[in-house]
Amino acid sequence: MPDFASRAHTPELMDGDDVDFETFHGCLADLAKVNRLTLAYRPTLAFLNRLRREGRWPADRPLEILDVGSGYGDMLRVIRRWAARRGLAVRLTGLDRNPWSQRSAEQARGSAGIRWLTEDLFDHQGGTDVVLSSLFTHHLDDASLIRFVEWQETNARIGWFVNDLLRHPFSYHGFTLLARLMRWHPFVQHDGPVSISRAFSRRDWTEVLVKAGARHARIEPWFPFRLCVSRVRG
Ligand SMILES: C[S@@+](CC[C@H](N)C(=O)[O-])C[C@H]1O[C@@H](n2cnc3c(N)ncnc32)[C@H](O)[C@@H]1O
């Protein structure tokens, strides 16, 4: 049982080297259901809306968006629909180090026109307008997380948005129960609570941002049990 005072280091099953495609795909497909049910897309769409309101959406070309740790790619498909309804031009790229992610995302309906890359983020070259991630940063240890924030500061021309979890015992126990009731994939039943125990408090993020030289980033809680971090360049 984690103590929730600090981040746990328990490994997630989906990060194992020997996970086959069917298992990884099944886990990601159920994770997309979790994302829908837990309103996971809203904070990221609100960030994109903020860019639009603040006049940061390029008028003469598509906004380039890179989703790091894109998994099944459902966030990018939701963004594609959201942007299309508003007549906003986007160029969407999903990046994930696991090759099963690209295969899984390519098979999903609504993925046409989205570019999928199989690469570790720290090997990725080339900037973009906006870097997004969702349920990704808790996979990183503290040192890699600082490096990731620095990487975003270097690579995102307009801004970046981290959408991740708040570490909280209520959410840990609640999700454990919900995942069993919904009979989600065994990996989701295991990795969901582990993800919450590996996730963040506001204080953790404050320390990371100071160490990464990104004090101007904004930390914002989102219902239910999300803690998001955003940065828009001045
Ligand atoms: C929990 S999944 C999240 C998937 C999706 N973003 C979502 O919200 O459902 C985390 C993903 O991050 C990927 N990942 C972990 N470390 C990575 C790295 N260093 N570079 C790129 N992808 C990474 C994993 O392969 C996995 O697909």
The ligand as a Gaussian input file, in Angstrom:
#p B3LYP/6-31G(d) Opt

LIG

0 1
 C       -0.314000       5.283000     -19.950000
 S        0.153000       5.413000     -21.624000
 C       -0.772000       6.865000     -22.053000
 C       -1.352000       6.777000     -23.409000
 C       -2.234000       7.977000     -23.809000
 N       -1.498000       9.213000     -23.813000
 C       -3.460000       8.086000     -22.939000
 O       -3.657000       9.139000     -22.306000
 O       -4.240000       7.131000     -22.871000
 C        1.823000       6.027000     -21.599000
 C        2.534000       5.867000     -22.934000
 O        3.804000       6.523000     -22.855000
 C        4.740000       5.775000     -23.627000
 N        6.099000       6.144000     -23.196000
 C        6.667000       5.907000     -21.989000
 N        7.925000       6.404000     -21.965000
 C        8.145000       6.985000     -23.173000
 C        9.251000       7.681000     -23.767000
 N       10.391000       7.856000     -23.079000
 N        9.131000       8.158000     -25.030000
 C        7.972000       7.985000     -25.724000
 N        6.900000       7.321000     -25.219000
 C        6.981000       6.826000     -23.973000
 C        4.343000       4.325000     -23.345000
 O        4.825000       3.448000     -24.350000
 C        2.809000       4.418000     -23.304000
 O        2.226000       4.129000     -24.557000

